[in-house]
Amino acid sequence: MKGRRQTGGQPIYGEAGGVKAKLLGLLLLTALLATYVTLSPIEDPSLKGPEAIEPMTTAPAPAQGEQRVYWGDLHIHTSLSSDAFTMGVRAVPDDVYRFAKGATIEHGAGYPVTIARPLDFAAVTDHAEYLGQAKLSGLDVPTTRQRLADLLSNENRLTVTQAWWEIMSLIRENGFKLDLEGVDPEINKSAWEEIVAAAEQHYEPGVFTTFPGWEWSADAGDVGTHLHRNVIYGGDDLPGIPFSSIDGPTPPDLWVFLRSERAKGRRVMAIPHNPNLSQGLAYRITGSSGERIAELSPADRSILEPISEILQIKGSSDTHPLLSSLDEFADFEIAGTVPGREMTLTSVKGAYARDALRGGISMAHSEGFNPLKFGVIGSSDSHNATSPSDEKGYTGKLPMMDGSAGLRTGAAGLGLDKMTPARKWGSGGLAAVWASENTREALFDAMQRRETFATSGPRISVSLFGGWGFPDGADEAPDVHTLGRSYGVPMGGDLPVAPEVGLAPEFIAVAQRDPLGANLDRIQMIKGWVDADGTSHEAIFDLAWSDDRDIDPGTGKPLSVASTVNPKTATYTNDIGAPQLSAQWRDPEFDPRQEAFYYLRVLEIPTPRWSTYDALQLGMEPMEPVAIQERAISSAIWYQP
């Protein structure tokens, strides 16, 4: 009979019975495999550290007075920050500057890290709130019970997940306070003295510049709402202890402190960062009860906060697709908002730089002054005492959160891919400053006048000059910078009064690729203006693009650049794109009655994202997007009727 036969008097199940037996066996095997996976650590080559490199030396310093780009990071944390220590960081301020100058230090996850190219300047910006207290508190968390390197290398995925969740819950519920009893001024003072001492020890005028500073980390009563600023000093005349959000919880409180510091002759500024996570509060035009910002904020806000950090690990704060729906490149490293909350027009308006610049010229139109006139930089927000801005060899922001490929992708734990925000984070950013020399005075002056630009990591060089008329071919002239300054103003400046009626402003734009990076796709001009009704608008003009691509008749824009990215090998080639692009452009839609601003966006050709490199190491399929177009964004030039 079918399904059963007799052999030696014992029932042996054939076709039908065999299916059941195989099914039971398969279920048992699946359960055993699931248990094995749960109780086995992930095979993660990234725990050995990035590929060993020999750091390049920096370019020779120019002659005194010659403008050049200096590269740096003004947002780096150490174990003196509560969240960094809790997440496994043990590095100190001295390590930040050693790393920035090319030394190898130990990552919080236990492996060696070395920067590919030394920086020209850097700042330790530990959280002022409970500064230095976590590392002296006897905190009982997974990273104090066991070395993070051992946890990630030897423990199973369930244990890693439990450790991850325990630390995340502590920070989400308590913020920087953790389980500390209160502020200890003596510990705060001692930690601040350590930060200052490291800055002074490593400052080498003309070679490497350090800036004493800290992060003021207000959250509007919600740990997920960022109103954070980095406070940066341009000299060695400093306060005895940092001013924290515990001392003053609102931005106007900080501005009052900054004004008092300046009244004492101290050179200081605040740099807002992550406005993208501010729930629309970073650049708001009105207060909670509807007052205009003119009554809420000091008229010198643009002096106290002359630049904003718009590209860093926790995403881009340039613009958002909800705000710039016609901008095909707006959806770049959008980190999202507070977990569990929907991104809406309300939560993104006032949270991105382009929208803020539009709000500023709207206020100039209606109120007669512009408190939102600011330049831009990038930085990392690394909490590892490093500056991890490269996609390849990216080492994350917080060791327990994203210090390995397994943690970043979620593969090191159970369900971490659904819980970790690190999957949506970028690889960081860099601050670029046009200055005459590598000193605190020169760099601080340049930041104060907003002669800065931001990149998402690559060292793309960007020049922008605006005026009312440049010599023909100035953008391709060998002395373009001399011509730009002689006939116009650089990024961060204001257009002078037109020499005659009927002229439209003219701009010179020059971009050069990172010498070790990808070719360039295009240069774009972003324009914002205010109409007679006081409504702001924006438009994007393609100024120059590579490969002689045709214009799409449907959009009027250059055809999209091709991609050479191979996701399976995490590679690309420079067979497309251009090493340098330039343009001399006059605004075809200029109206002299309208307030306006102009800034550049320079795009690289597509290259692999950090997550694609991680997937290659882990032997898994890469997440989307597999490739990104890295970019540089300049500070604006303003026009005021």
C-alpha positions in Angstrom: 0.0 0.0 0.0 1.1 3.5 -0.7 3.1 5.2 2.0 3.9 2.1 3.9 5.7 -1.2 3.5 6.6 -4.1 5.8 10.2 -5.1 6.5 10.9 -7.6 9.2 7.6 -6.8 10.9 8.6 -3.2 11.7 6.6 -0.3 10.2 8.9 1.9 8.0 7.3 5.1 6.8 7.7 5.8 3.1 6.5 8.7 1.0 3.8 10.2 3.2 5.3 9.4 6.5 8.7 10.4 5.3 7.5 13.9 4.6 6.4 14.3 8.2 9.7 12.9 9.4 11.6 15.3 7.2 9.5 18.2 8.3 10.1 17.5 12.0 13.8 17.1 11.3 13.8 20.4 9.4 12.0 22.2 12.3 14.5 20.7 14.8 17.4 21.7 12.6 16.0 25.2 12.2 15.6 25.6 16.0 19.1 24.3 16.5 20.5 26.7 13.9 18.5 29.6 15.4 20.0 28.8 18.8 23.4 28.5 17.4 23.0 31.9 15.6 21.7 33.5 18.8 24.5 32.0 20.9 27.3 32.7 18.4 29.2 35.9 17.9 29.1 37.3 14.4 32.1 36.9 12.1 33.1 40.6 11.8 36.4 41.5 10.1 35.9 45.2 11.0 36.8 44.4 14.6 40.4 44.1 13.5 40.2 47.7 12.4 40.4 49.5 9.0 43.1 48.5 6.6 46.5 49.8 7.8 47.5 53.0 6.1 50.5 55.3 6.1 49.1 58.8 6.8 49.9 61.4 4.1 51.6 64.5 5.1 49.6 67.8 4.7 50.4 70.3 2.0 53.1 72.8 2.8 51.9 76.0 4.4 51.5 78.9 1.8 53.3 82.2 2.0 51.9 84.6 4.6 48.8 86.3 3.2 48.0 83.8 0.5 44.5 82.3 0.9 44.2 78.5 0.9 41.7 75.9 2.2 42.3 74.4 5.6 40.6 71.2 6.6 39.3 70.4 10.0 36.8 69.0 12.4 35.2 71.2 15.1 33.0 68.5 16.7 34.8 65.7 18.5 34.0 64.0 21.8 36.0 61.9 24.2 35.4 59.8 27.4 34.7 63.1 29.2 31.2 63.1 27.5 28.7 61.0 29.5 27.2 59.3 26.4 30.6 58.5 24.9 32.0 56.9 28.1 28.8 54.9 28.6 29.1 53.6 25.0 32.7 52.4 25.6 35.0 55.3 24.8 38.1 55.6 26.9 40.1 58.1 24.8 41.0 61.5 26.2 41.4 65.0 24.7 45.1 64.3 24.0 44.1 61.4 21.8 41.9 63.6 19.6 44.8 65.9 18.6 47.3 63.0 18.3 44.9 61.3 15.9 44.1 64.5 14.0 47.9 64.9 13.4 48.4 61.3 12.2 49.1 59.1 15.2 47.4 55.8 15.7 45.0 55.5 18.7 42.7 52.8 20.0 39.0 52.9 19.0 36.5 52.3 21.7 35.8 48.9 20.2 39.4 47.9 20.7 41.0 48.2 17.3 43.7 50.6 16.1 42.6 53.6 13.9 44.7 56.1 11.9 43.5 59.0 9.9 44.3 58.8 6.2 45.3 62.5 5.9 46.0 64.6 8.9 43.8 67.6 9.6 44.8 71.2 9.8 42.7 72.1 12.8 40.4 70.4 15.3 38.4 71.0 18.5 37.4 68.8 21.4 33.8 69.6 22.1 32.7 67.4 25.0 29.2 67.8 26.4 29.3 70.5 29.1 26.5 68.8 31.0 28.0 66.6 33.7 31.4 67.0 32.0 33.8 64.3 33.1 31.5 62.8 35.7 30.5 59.5 34.1 34.0 58.1 34.0 34.4 58.8 37.7 31.0 57.7 38.9 31.5 53.9 39.2 28.8 53.5 36.5 27.4 50.0 36.2 26.8 49.3 32.5 27.9 46.6 30.1 30.9 48.6 28.9 32.2 49.0 32.5 31.6 45.3 33.4 33.5 44.1 30.3 35.8 45.5 27.6 33.7 46.4 24.6 36.2 44.6 22.4 35.6 41.4 24.3 31.9 41.8 24.3 31.7 42.2 20.5 34.3 39.5 19.7 33.3 36.8 22.1 29.7 37.2 23.3 26.7 35.9 21.4 24.2 38.0 19.6 21.6 37.9 22.4 24.1 39.2 24.9 25.2 42.0 22.5 21.6 43.0 21.9 20.8 43.0 25.7 23.9 45.2 26.3 23.0 47.5 23.4 19.4 47.9 24.7 20.5 48.5 28.3 22.8 51.3 27.4 20.3 52.9 24.9 17.5 52.8 27.5 19.7 54.5 30.1 20.6 57.3 27.8 17.1 57.7 26.3 15.5 57.9 29.8 18.0 60.0 31.5 20.0 61.9 28.9 23.5 63.1 29.9 22.6 62.7 33.6 22.5 58.9 33.4 22.2 57.8 37.0 24.4 60.6 38.4 23.1 62.4 41.5 23.8 65.9 40.3 26.4 68.3 38.9 29.8 68.2 40.5 31.5 71.5 39.7 34.9 70.3 40.8 34.9 67.4 38.4 33.6 69.6 35.7 36.4 72.1 36.3 39.0 69.4 36.3 37.7 68.0 33.0 37.7 71.4 31.4 41.3 72.0 32.5 42.2 68.8 30.8 40.5 69.9 27.6 42.3 73.3 27.7 45.7 71.8 28.5 45.5 69.4 25.5 44.5 72.2 23.2 47.4 74.3 24.4 49.9 71.5 24.2 49.0 70.6 20.6 48.6 74.1 19.2 51.4 74.7 16.7 50.8 78.0 14.9 51.3 77.6 11.2 51.2 73.8 11.4 48.2 72.6 13.4 45.5 74.6 15.2 43.4 73.6 18.2 40.4 75.4 19.5 39.3 75.2 23.1 35.5 74.6 23.4 32.6 72.4 24.5 29.1 71.4 23.4 26.1 73.1 24.9 23.5 70.4 24.6 20.0 71.7 25.2 17.0 69.5 24.3 13.9 71.6 24.9 12.8 69.1 27.6 13.0 66.1 25.1 16.2 64.2 24.8 15.4 63.6 21.1 15.1 67.2 20.2 18.4 68.8 19.5 19.1 72.5 20.1 22.8 71.7 20.4 25.7 74.2 19.8 29.4 73.9 19.9 31.0 76.8 21.7 34.4 77.6 20.2 37.0 80.0 21.5 39.5 81.8 19.2 42.1 82.5 21.9 43.5 81.4 25.3 41.5 83.8 27.4 38.8 81.4 28.7 36.2 81.0 31.4 36.9 78.9 34.5 34.2 76.4 33.6 31.9 75.7 30.6 28.4 77.2 30.4 26.0 74.2 30.0 22.3 73.9 29.3 21.8 73.2 33.0 23.1 76.8 33.5 20.8 78.1 30.8 18.4 75.8 28.9 17.4 78.0 25.9 19.4 79.5 23.0 18.8 83.1 24.2 20.4 82.0 27.5 23.4 80.9 25.6 23.5 84.1 23.6 23.4 86.2 26.8 26.4 84.2 28.0 28.3 84.7 24.7 27.6 88.4 24.7 29.0 88.7 28.3 32.1 86.7 27.2 32.6 89.0 24.2 32.2 92.0 26.5 35.2 90.7 28.4 37.3 90.7 25.2 37.1 87.0 24.6 36.8 85.7 21.1 33.9 83.1 21.1 31.2 81.9 18.8 28.5 79.1 18.9 28.0 76.7 16.0 24.6 75.1 15.9 24.6 71.5 14.7 22.0 68.9 13.8 19.2 71.4 13.2 17.7 68.4 11.3 16.9 66.9 14.6 15.5 70.0 16.2 11.8 69.4 15.4 11.7 72.7 13.6 13.1 74.7 16.5 16.7 75.4 15.4 15.9 78.3 13.0 12.4 79.1 14.0 11.0 82.5 12.9 8.4 82.8 15.7 8.4 81.8 19.3 6.0 79.4 21.1 3.4 82.1 21.6 3.9 83.6 18.1 6.3 86.5 18.8 8.6 87.4 16.0 12.2 86.3 16.4 13.1 89.9 16.3 11.8 90.2 19.9 13.1 86.8 20.9 16.7 86.8 19.8 19.6 89.3 19.9 20.0 91.4 16.8 23.6 90.2 16.7 22.7 86.5 16.4 24.5 86.3 13.1 27.7 87.5 14.9 27.3 85.1 17.8 26.4 82.2 15.5 28.1 83.0 12.2 28.3 79.4 10.9 26.2 76.2 11.2 27.3 72.6 11.0 25.1 71.1 8.2 26.9 67.9 7.3 27.9 65.3 9.9 27.3 61.7 11.0 23.7 62.3 12.1 22.7 63.4 8.6 22.5 66.4 6.3 20.9 69.6 7.4 21.1 71.4 4.1 17.6 70.7 2.9 14.8 68.1 3.0 12.6 66.7 0.2 9.5 68.0 2.0 11.0 71.5 1.8 12.6 71.3 -1.6 10.4 68.9 -3.6 11.8 69.9 -7.0 15.4 69.3 -5.9 16.4 65.9 -7.1 19.5 65.8 -4.9 17.7 66.9 -1.7 17.3 63.3 -0.4 20.9 62.9 0.8 21.7 61.2 4.1 18.4 62.2 5.7 18.9 60.8 9.1 15.2 61.0 10.1 13.7 62.4 13.2 13.1 61.2 16.7 12.3 57.4 16.6 8.6 56.8 16.5 7.7 60.2 15.1 6.6 60.9 11.6 8.5 63.5 9.5 6.1 66.2 8.6 6.4 69.7 7.1 6.0 71.0 10.6 8.9 69.0 12.0 11.3 69.9 9.1 10.4 73.6 8.6 12.9 75.6 10.6 15.2 72.5 10.8 17.2 72.9 7.6 19.7 75.5 6.5 18.3 76.4 3.1 14.9 77.0 4.6 16.5 79.1 7.4 18.3 81.2 4.8 15.0 81.8 3.1 13.5 82.8 6.5 16.4 85.2 7.0 15.9 87.1 3.8 12.2 87.1 4.5 12.9 88.8 7.8 15.3 91.3 6.0 12.4 92.1 3.7 9.8 92.6 6.5 11.9 93.6 9.6 14.9 95.3 8.0 17.5 92.9 9.4 18.6 89.3 9.0 19.5 87.3 12.1 19.8 84.1 10.0 22.8 85.1 8.0 25.2 82.3 8.5 27.8 80.3 6.7 28.2 76.5 6.8 30.7 73.8 7.7 30.8 70.1 8.1 32.3 68.1 11.0 32.0 64.6 12.4 30.3 64.5 15.8 32.5 61.5 16.5 32.4 60.3 20.0 35.5 58.1 19.5 38.1 60.9 19.7 38.5 60.5 15.9 37.3 62.1 12.7 35.8 59.2 10.7 34.7 61.0 7.5 35.7 58.4 4.9 33.1 56.0 3.6 35.7 53.2 3.2 37.1 52.4 6.6 34.3 54.2 8.4 34.4 53.4 12.1 31.2 55.0 13.4 30.2 57.6 16.0 29.7 55.7 19.3 31.4 52.3 19.8 28.5 50.4 21.4 26.1 51.9 18.8 28.0 51.6 15.6 31.7 50.8 16.3 31.7 47.7 14.0 30.2 46.7 10.7 28.0 44.3 12.6 26.6 46.9 14.8 26.1 49.5 12.1 24.2 47.1 9.9 22.4 45.4 12.8 23.9 42.0 12.0 25.8 41.8 15.4 22.5 41.5 17.3 19.0 40.3 17.2 16.6 42.8 15.5 19.2 45.6 15.8 18.7 46.3 12.1 15.2 47.4 13.0 16.2 49.4 16.1 19.5 51.1 15.4 19.4 54.7 14.0 23.0 54.1 12.8 21.8 52.6 9.5 20.5 56.0 8.5 23.6 57.9 9.6 26.2 59.2 7.2 30.0 58.9 7.6 30.5 62.4 8.9 31.7 65.7 7.4 34.6 68.1 7.2 34.9 71.8 7.9 36.7 73.8 5.2 38.0 77.3 5.9 39.6 79.8 3.5 42.3 81.6 5.5 45.7 83.2 5.1 47.4 81.0 7.6 46.9 78.1 10.0 46.5 80.0 13.2 43.6 80.5 15.7 43.4 84.1 14.7 43.2 83.6 11.0 40.9 80.6 11.1 38.6 82.2 13.6 38.4 85.4 11.6 37.6 83.4 8.5 34.8 81.6 10.3 33.5 84.9 11.7 33.3 86.3 8.1 31.7 83.0 6.9 34.4 82.2 4.4 33.8 78.5 4.9 32.2 75.5 3.2 31.0 72.0 4.2 31.7 68.7 2.7 30.3 65.2 3.4 33.8 63.9 3.9 35.8 64.2 0.7 38.2 67.1 0.4 36.5 68.8 -2.6 37.8 72.3 -3.0 35.2 75.0 -3.7 35.6 78.7 -4.6 32.8 81.2 -5.0 33.0 84.9 -5.8 30.2 87.3 -6.5 30.3 90.8 -8.0 28.9 92.9 -10.8 31.4 92.0 -13.5 34.5 89.9 -13.8 37.0 89.7 -16.7 35.9 87.2 -19.4 37.3 83.8 -18.6 38.1 84.6 -15.0 36.9 81.2 -13.8 39.7 79.5 -15.8 42.4 82.1 -15.1 45.4 80.8 -13.0 44.9 83.8 -10.7 41.2 83.3 -10.3 41.3 83.9 -6.5 43.0 87.2 -7.0 40.5 88.2 -9.7 37.6 87.1 -7.5 38.7 89.2 -4.6 39.6 92.2 -6.7 36.3 92.3 -8.6 33.9 90.8 -6.0 33.4 89.2 -2.6 34.0 85.6 -1.6 31.5 83.1 -0.1 30.0 84.5 3.1 30.0 88.1 1.9 27.5 90.7 0.8 27.3 92.0 -2.7 28.2 95.7 -2.8 25.9 98.2 -4.3 25.7 97.8 -8.1 27.8 100.4 -9.9 25.0 101.1 -12.4 21.4 100.5 -12.9 20.3 97.4 -14.8 23.2 95.1 -13.9 22.6 91.6 -12.7 25.2 90.0 -10.3 27.8 87.7 -11.8 29.5 84.8 -10.0 32.7 82.8 -10.4 32.4 79.1 -9.3 35.4 76.7 -9.3 35.5 73.2 -7.9 38.3 70.7 -7.8 37.9 67.0 -6.9 39.5 65.5 -3.8 43.0 64.4 -5.1 42.4 61.0 -3.6 38.7 60.8 -4.4 36.1 60.7 -7.1 35.6 62.9 -10.1 33.0 65.6 -10.1 29.5 65.4 -11.6 28.4 69.0 -11.6 28.3 72.5 -10.0 24.9 73.9 -9.1 23.9 77.4 -7.9 21.2 77.4 -5.2 19.3 80.7 -5.2 16.8 82.0 -2.8 14.8 85.2 -3.1 11.8 87.1 -1.7 9.0 88.5 -3.9 7.1 91.7 -3.5 4.6 89.9 -1.2 7.3 88.8 1.2 7.2 85.1 0.1 10.5 83.3 -0.3 11.3 81.0 -3.2 14.2 78.9 -4.3 15.7 77.7 -7.6 18.6 75.6 -8.8 20.8 76.3 -11.7 23.3 73.9 -13.2 26.4 75.9 -13.9 28.8 73.2 -15.2 28.7 69.5 -15.6 31.0 66.7 -16.8 31.2 64.5 -19.9 29.5 67.0 -22.3 26.1 65.5 -21.3 23.1 66.6 -23.2 20.2 68.6 -21.7 17.1 66.6 -21.0 14.4 68.3 -23.1 11.8 67.3 -20.6 13.4 68.9 -17.5 15.8 71.4 -19.0 18.6 69.9 -16.9 21.7 67.9 -17.7 21.1 64.1 -18.1 22.0 62.2 -15.0 25.6 61.2 -14.6 26.3 57.5 -15.1 27.4 55.2 -12.2 30.5 52.9 -12.2 29.7 51.5 -8.7 29.9 47.7 -8.4 28.0 46.9 -5.2 29.4 43.3 -5.1 33.0 44.6 -4.9 32.3 48.0 -3.3 34.4 49.7 -6.1 34.0 52.5 -8.6 36.2 54.1 -11.3 37.0 57.6 -12.4 36.3 56.8 -16.1 33.5 59.4 -15.9 33.2 62.8 -14.3 35.7 65.6 -14.3 38.6 66.4 -12.0 37.8 70.2 -12.1 34.7 72.2 -13.1 34.3 76.0 -13.3 31.8 78.5 -14.5 31.2 82.3 -14.9 27.5 82.9 -14.5 25.2 85.9 -14.4 21.8 85.5 -12.8 19.3 85.5 -15.7 16.3 86.1 -13.4 17.7 88.9 -11.2 15.3 91.5 -9.8 17.1 94.3 -8.0 14.1 94.9 -5.8 14.3 91.4 -4.3 16.5 90.2 -1.4 18.4 87.1 -2.4 21.2 84.7 -1.5 23.3 82.4 -3.7 25.4 79.3 -2.7 27.1 76.4 -4.5 26.5 72.7 -4.3 29.2 70.5 -5.9 28.4 66.8 -6.5 30.8 63.9 -7.0 30.0 61.0 -9.3 28.4 58.1 -7.5 30.6 56.1 -5.1 29.9 53.3 -2.6 28.3 54.2 0.7 29.9 53.0 3.9 27.2 50.4 4.3 28.2 48.8 1.0 31.8 48.5 2.2 30.5 47.0 5.5 28.3 44.5 3.6 31.3 43.4 1.6 33.2 42.7 4.8 30.3 40.7 6.3 29.4 38.8 3.2 25.9 40.1 3.1 23.7 42.0 0.6 24.2 45.8 0.9 21.4 48.0 2.1 20.0 50.8 0.0 21.3 53.1 -1.1 24.4 51.2 -2.3 25.9 54.4 -3.7 25.7 58.1 -2.9 26.9 61.3 -4.4 29.2 63.0 -1.9 29.1 66.7 -2.0 30.4 70.1 -0.9 28.2 73.0 0.0 29.4 76.6 0.1 28.4 79.4 2.4 26.2 81.9 0.6 26.6 85.4 -0.8 23.8 87.8 0.0 22.1 90.6 -2.0 20.2 93.3 -0.1 18.3 96.0 -2.1 
